[in-house]
């Protein structure tokens, strides 16, 4: 199992977090996690300027599979685009370099 830290930045800096926002974000991540991502657990924490995640992913089964970082980024990007809540409140994640 591999652990990846990821975060989304708020569209409106300084905006207060809504009650239950972290739990809603966790639900959105689960709703958009495809099997090949290998998501095992997710925890979220809402901070003043961002939403932070710890994503627990299965280790790749072979060297040909994408890294945990690439899979976490794909999940975060897809969830932010597809979830009205995440899309409304947070900017898209920056591309991996």
Rosetta silent file (secondary structure, phi, psi, omega in degrees, C-alpha in Angstrom):
SEQUENCE: XXXXXXXXXXXXXXXXXXXXXXXXXXXXXXXXXXXXXXXXXXXXXXXXXXXXXXXXXXXXXXXXXXXXXXXXXXXXXXXXXXXXXXXXXXXXXXXXX
SCORE:     score description
SCORE:     0.000 S_00000001
   1 L     0.000  142.042  178.507    0.000    0.000    0.000 S_00000001
   2 E  -123.020  145.971 -179.730    1.207    3.505   -0.808 S_00000001
   3 E  -113.425  130.302  179.701    0.103    6.799    0.743 S_00000001
   4 E  -123.553  130.476  173.037   -0.137    9.975   -1.327 S_00000001
   5 E   -90.382  134.934  177.354   -0.744   13.482    0.027 S_00000001
   6 E  -145.688  159.369  177.683   -2.762   15.726   -2.293 S_00000001
   7 E  -150.303  157.966  173.173   -4.666   18.972   -1.973 S_00000001
   8 E  -119.457  140.055 -179.790   -7.053   21.261   -3.793 S_00000001
   9 E   -94.557  137.289  179.338   -6.847   25.060   -3.503 S_00000001
  10 E   -64.426  144.019  174.920   -9.987   27.078   -2.833 S_00000001
  11 L   -67.728  -38.137 -179.706  -11.295   29.284   -5.622 S_00000001
  12 L  -109.312   99.285 -179.481  -12.035   32.035   -3.073 S_00000001
  13 L   -56.990  140.681  178.625   -9.048   32.440   -0.702 S_00000001
  14 L    82.405   -3.948  178.676  -10.049   32.881    2.916 S_00000001
  15 L   -66.493  133.784 -179.452  -13.503   31.372    2.393 S_00000001
  16 L   -71.729  144.002  177.323  -14.600   29.469    5.493 S_00000001
  17 L   -71.043  140.724  176.840  -15.076   25.726    5.225 S_00000001
  18 L   -82.113  153.294  177.992  -18.664   24.533    5.367 S_00000001
  19 L   -60.209  132.963  178.189  -19.727   21.977    7.973 S_00000001
  20 L    78.446    7.829 -176.445  -19.209   18.456    6.678 S_00000001
  21 H   -62.333  -42.619 -179.592  -17.125   19.633    3.723 S_00000001
  22 H   -64.127  -41.994  178.719  -14.308   17.128    4.294 S_00000001
  23 H   -64.258  -39.439  177.225  -16.767   14.216    4.551 S_00000001
  24 H   -64.055  -38.627  179.144  -18.487   15.324    1.331 S_00000001
  25 H   -66.528  -40.630  176.209  -15.108   15.476   -0.398 S_00000001
  26 H   -60.360  -44.352  178.430  -14.250   11.947    0.778 S_00000001
  27 H   -60.648  -40.446  179.173  -17.586   10.726   -0.598 S_00000001
  28 H   -64.220  -39.800  178.810  -16.863   12.425   -3.924 S_00000001
  29 H   -63.434  -44.258  178.405  -13.462   10.726   -4.145 S_00000001
  30 H   -63.554  -39.650 -177.771  -15.045    7.311   -3.503 S_00000001
  31 H   -64.326  -27.495 -175.844  -17.794    7.998   -6.032 S_00000001
  32 L  -109.021    6.928  179.778  -15.247    8.700   -8.768 S_00000001
  33 L   -82.346  111.476  176.471  -12.601    6.088   -7.890 S_00000001
  34 L   -80.980  155.920 -175.684  -12.375    3.576  -10.717 S_00000001
  35 H   -55.163  -37.434 -176.933  -11.070    0.075   -9.905 S_00000001
  36 H   -68.925  -13.775  177.163   -7.696    0.577  -11.639 S_00000001
  37 H   -70.667  -33.671  177.726   -6.935    3.486   -9.265 S_00000001
  38 L    75.194   30.667 -179.756   -6.673    1.009   -6.376 S_00000001
  39 E   -68.499  127.488  178.616   -8.118    3.323   -3.719 S_00000001
  40 E  -108.701  -34.789 -178.782   -8.229    1.591   -0.335 S_00000001
  41 E  -158.689  149.402  175.048   -8.894    4.503    2.029 S_00000001
  42 E  -139.405  138.297  172.082   -9.204    8.287    1.859 S_00000001
  43 E  -129.746  142.969 -177.921   -9.131   10.911    4.572 S_00000001
  44 E  -129.972  150.792  177.659   -9.763   14.614    4.036 S_00000001
  45 E  -141.788  128.896  179.765   -9.240   17.723    6.115 S_00000001
  46 E   -91.254  126.599  179.539  -10.529   21.171    5.295 S_00000001
  47 L  -115.287  176.788 -175.792   -8.084   24.004    5.933 S_00000001
  48 L   -61.969  -37.166 -176.902   -8.468   27.759    5.480 S_00000001
  49 L  -115.933   -1.619 -176.144   -7.143   27.831    1.928 S_00000001
  50 E  -159.137  170.684  175.409   -7.326   24.269    0.752 S_00000001
  51 E  -115.759  120.920 -175.395   -8.720   20.785    1.105 S_00000001
  52 E  -104.676  141.869 -179.784   -6.082   18.197    2.009 S_00000001
  53 E  -126.980  145.387  161.440   -6.267   14.478    1.273 S_00000001
  54 E  -114.342  119.798 -178.950   -4.368   11.378    2.277 S_00000001
  55 E  -109.518  124.354  178.532   -5.023    8.715   -0.348 S_00000001
  56 E  -102.295  114.014 -174.595   -4.145    5.123    0.463 S_00000001
  57 E  -119.347  148.248  174.553   -3.612    3.217   -2.773 S_00000001
  58 L   -63.644  143.578  175.467   -2.716   -0.360   -3.569 S_00000001
  59 L   -66.946  148.521  178.926    0.877   -0.762   -4.720 S_00000001
  60 L   -59.009  142.201  179.260    1.231   -1.395   -8.458 S_00000001
  61 L   -78.092  -22.393  179.198    1.049   -5.075   -9.369 S_00000001
  62 L  -148.100  161.314  179.487    3.684   -4.719  -12.066 S_00000001
  63 L   -64.414  -16.567 -179.232    6.276   -2.152  -13.176 S_00000001
  64 L   -79.491  -17.541 -178.266    4.080   -1.364  -16.202 S_00000001
  65 L   -77.500  150.333  178.894    1.247    0.055  -14.073 S_00000001
  66 L   -61.232  151.137  179.200    1.115    3.804  -13.333 S_00000001
  67 L   -66.804  163.739  177.517    2.691    5.001  -10.097 S_00000001
  68 H   -61.004  -37.389  179.279    0.583    5.796   -7.044 S_00000001
  69 H   -62.619  -43.829  178.815    1.285    9.497   -7.611 S_00000001
  70 H   -65.289  -41.486  179.753   -0.062    9.353  -11.185 S_00000001
  71 H   -67.722  -39.467  177.946   -3.159    7.413  -10.106 S_00000001
  72 H   -64.260  -41.695  179.236   -3.817    9.804   -7.202 S_00000001
  73 H   -64.274  -41.818  178.663   -3.498   12.792   -9.531 S_00000001
  74 H   -62.000  -42.805  178.895   -5.896   11.193  -12.027 S_00000001
  75 H   -64.505  -45.823 -179.717   -8.445   10.546   -9.257 S_00000001
  76 H   -62.378  -44.069  179.916   -8.145   14.065   -7.859 S_00000001
  77 H   -63.046  -48.195 -179.000   -8.465   15.627  -11.325 S_00000001
  78 H   -63.350  -43.512 -179.018  -11.461   13.493  -12.297 S_00000001
  79 H   -64.270  -41.685 -179.944  -13.213   14.059   -8.959 S_00000001
  80 H   -64.984  -36.705 -179.766  -12.698   17.832   -9.109 S_00000001
  81 H   -74.883  -38.682 -172.263  -14.111   17.970  -12.643 S_00000001
  82 H   -88.487  -25.551 -177.525  -17.055   15.619  -12.063 S_00000001
  83 L   -88.998  119.189  178.082  -18.179   16.660   -8.577 S_00000001
  84 H   -57.204  -38.463 -179.700  -20.279   19.854   -8.551 S_00000001
  85 H   -63.790  -50.748 -178.172  -19.207   20.524   -4.951 S_00000001
  86 H   -67.609  -38.408 -179.181  -15.476   20.183   -5.619 S_00000001
  87 H   -66.680  -38.060 -178.285  -15.681   22.018   -8.944 S_00000001
  88 H   -70.863  -38.255 -172.359  -17.577   24.949   -7.442 S_00000001
  89 H   -95.852  -22.629 -170.203  -15.293   25.420   -4.422 S_00000001
  90 E  -128.869  148.955  175.276  -11.837   24.349   -5.636 S_00000001
  91 L   -75.213  155.293  175.742   -9.440   24.991   -8.500 S_00000001
  92 L   -63.923  151.470  177.250   -8.321   22.048  -10.654 S_00000001
  93 L   -67.111  150.249  177.419   -5.094   20.390   -9.508 S_00000001
  94 L   -70.409  148.360  178.852   -1.912   21.506  -11.223 S_00000001
  95 L   -63.638  151.013  174.199   -0.505   19.093  -13.825 S_00000001
  96 L   -70.754  145.183  178.434    2.233   16.709  -12.764 S_00000001
  97 L  -109.986    0.000    0.000    5.661   17.719  -14.005 S_00000001
